[in-house]
Amino acid sequence: MRLQTASLAVLGAVLTSFGCDAQSVSVTIANGTLVGVEDGASGVQRFLGIPYAQPPVGDLRLRRSKPLAESFGTLQANAFGPSSYGSGTQPNASEDCLTLNIWRPDGKKAHRDVSLPVLVWLYGGGLTAGYTSNPLFEGTNMVRISTEIQKPVILVSTVGLPSFGDQPAYTGSPDQLSQNYRLGPLGFLNGKQMAELGLLNIGMLDERLALHWIQENIAAFGGDPSKVTLFGESAGAVSIYSHMMACGGRDDGLFRGAIMQSGGAFPLELPNATSFQQAFDSLLTNHTCASTLSAKDATAAQQLDCIRALPIDAFRASVGAKTGQSIDGDFTRTSIQFALPAGEYLKVATIVGANTDVGTNSAPKGINTTEQLFDPLAQGYFRPHPLPNATVSALLSLYPPDPRQGCPYNTGTTKLTPGALDKQACSIFGDLVMVAPARQFASTLAADGVVPVYRYRFNQLPPGGSPARGISTGVEQAYVFSNLRCVAFGVGYEMTSAWVSFAHGLDPNPGGNSALPHWPEYGKEANSIVFSGYGSWIEKDTYRGEGIQYNIENVLPDGAL
């Protein structure tokens, strides 16, 4: 397993700023000149806090984001912009959050006469959490590694916290652009009023506008707008699904490749679903809008005008809990479960995968009897209505209660959490939420035979990881970005190299002296690579075949629109 001495020299540190040899560097785009920072030691430049849209404040709150209309002159791009308001506490949160961050190799590491491929990272967080300034997402290592393997890239990413897991995420890039978008009720408020005014899924449309910004501006940083690859984890992978099936699969020329890490195929609802409508209506009944509006007579536009005028603290305190992506009839026309078999998605080269023990993030614990598991399974995960009793019974029959066959896998009969059937529960939920969608996506694209498709399973317990959580959702991010905590494991360097190689030529095989086995396309043979710090290998993606196929055919479509 190859180890990089440059990485080992900084093991245990998190790079939040460049060293004493940093110097200014500038790039001019349509809206002005950006002054960033160059670090001579690592050969990396970064430009932080770049606005890609007009601030969505005041009358622009709860509207589709608009491109910048004016010049910002000369901008000191050396600090992260504010994070979006979301669930919980976000650092330095603000409504004025639509900014990008870019890391790129310096001129000596990447010849400026050659346009570089672009990687775009979309962060997880359930569309309710995440931010760009977490130091674990500093992009220097991935940028540096891309130049070391002689495949320099520009990475454009939206970075944030994972929606699941007890391990911090890390994102970085050879040439990284980091993007904030609106979360929670500011980005995904629903209700009949929002539908009437065409204001659904505006957080997803923020991402879309950022992708257009990249097309228009990334060449100024040395990037090739025709060679953009999206990658993301959890909700970030769901965002990629959404962009692939946007407008019925219309090709707007925004990206040519996709890497989806542990994405769930959750059933989408209509915007006027009861819980969605209650979230909106609470804004009209819990504060001053109740006294200034007649709910019976006020138009949707008048109601939104009142909501836009609320102080942000009043808005956040009053809005209901249920927000999220919904069927809008335009950008999002159906759930991915139906877009795939209908062929209503953009066919681009794809890597799709999940981690071995993803079920430990999503399953209930303390389960001792089948009766205790029945109802949580019926309610499912982000389901609009319960699964039929017959479907739940069939699932239970396909996943044995034997702990030796349960999740976390490969832990024998050891009881890691309180419930005797917790391992059975984790096995079912992991397949339902993430493993079945990944297999469905890979097999559908491979059957089309139009684009290359690659499948992976991440199988490395991180240093200090909990055996009870196993190899849970999100832990692979530290390896994909060569997080400094995990750099001693060569698999991190290899995964970074594979992702960078895919961005370069839509083939994840790094070549050279890589320790990875040759990673074949998924194909009819259902080939998949297993990433492990103790030697990676190729397997057939056929494990738990009957249970996962039942999920694909019967559970995933149930309740989806």
Secondary structure as GFF3:
##gff-version 3
##sequence-region A 1 561
A	DSSP	alpha_helix	5	8	.	.	.	ID=ss1
A	DSSP	beta_strand	22	29	.	.	.	ID=ss2
A	DSSP	beta_strand	32	39	.	.	.	ID=ss3
A	DSSP	beta_strand	44	51	.	.	.	ID=ss4
A	DSSP	three_ten_helix	58	60	.	.	.	ID=ss5
A	DSSP	beta_strand	73	76	.	.	.	ID=ss6
A	DSSP	beta_strand	99	105	.	.	.	ID=ss7
A	DSSP	beta_strand	116	122	.	.	.	ID=ss8
A	DSSP	three_ten_helix	135	137	.	.	.	ID=ss9
A	DSSP	alpha_helix	140	148	.	.	.	ID=ss10
A	DSSP	beta_strand	154	157	.	.	.	ID=ss11
A	DSSP	beta_strand	176	179	.	.	.	ID=ss12
A	DSSP	alpha_helix	184	188	.	.	.	ID=ss13
A	DSSP	alpha_helix	192	196	.	.	.	ID=ss14
A	DSSP	alpha_helix	202	217	.	.	.	ID=ss15
A	DSSP	three_ten_helix	218	221	.	.	.	ID=ss16
A	DSSP	beta_strand	223	233	.	.	.	ID=ss17
A	DSSP	alpha_helix	235	244	.	.	.	ID=ss18
A	DSSP	three_ten_helix	246	248	.	.	.	ID=ss19
A	DSSP	beta_strand	257	261	.	.	.	ID=ss20
A	DSSP	alpha_helix	274	285	.	.	.	ID=ss21
A	DSSP	alpha_helix	289	292	.	.	.	ID=ss22
A	DSSP	alpha_helix	300	308	.	.	.	ID=ss23
A	DSSP	alpha_helix	312	318	.	.	.	ID=ss24
A	DSSP	alpha_helix	336	342	.	.	.	ID=ss25
A	DSSP	beta_strand	349	355	.	.	.	ID=ss26
A	DSSP	alpha_helix	359	362	.	.	.	ID=ss27
A	DSSP	alpha_helix	370	379	.	.	.	ID=ss28
A	DSSP	alpha_helix	389	398	.	.	.	ID=ss29
A	DSSP	three_ten_helix	403	405	.	.	.	ID=ss30
A	DSSP	alpha_helix	422	430	.	.	.	ID=ss31
A	DSSP	pi_helix	431	435	.	.	.	ID=ss32
A	DSSP	alpha_helix	436	448	.	.	.	ID=ss33
A	DSSP	beta_strand	453	458	.	.	.	ID=ss34
A	DSSP	alpha_helix	477	480	.	.	.	ID=ss35
A	DSSP	three_ten_helix	484	486	.	.	.	ID=ss36
A	DSSP	alpha_helix	490	505	.	.	.	ID=ss37
A	DSSP	beta_strand	527	531	.	.	.	ID=ss38
A	DSSP	beta_strand	537	540	.	.	.	ID=ss39
A	DSSP	alpha_helix	545	550	.	.	.	ID=ss40
A	DSSP	pi_helix	551	555	.	.	.	ID=ss41
###
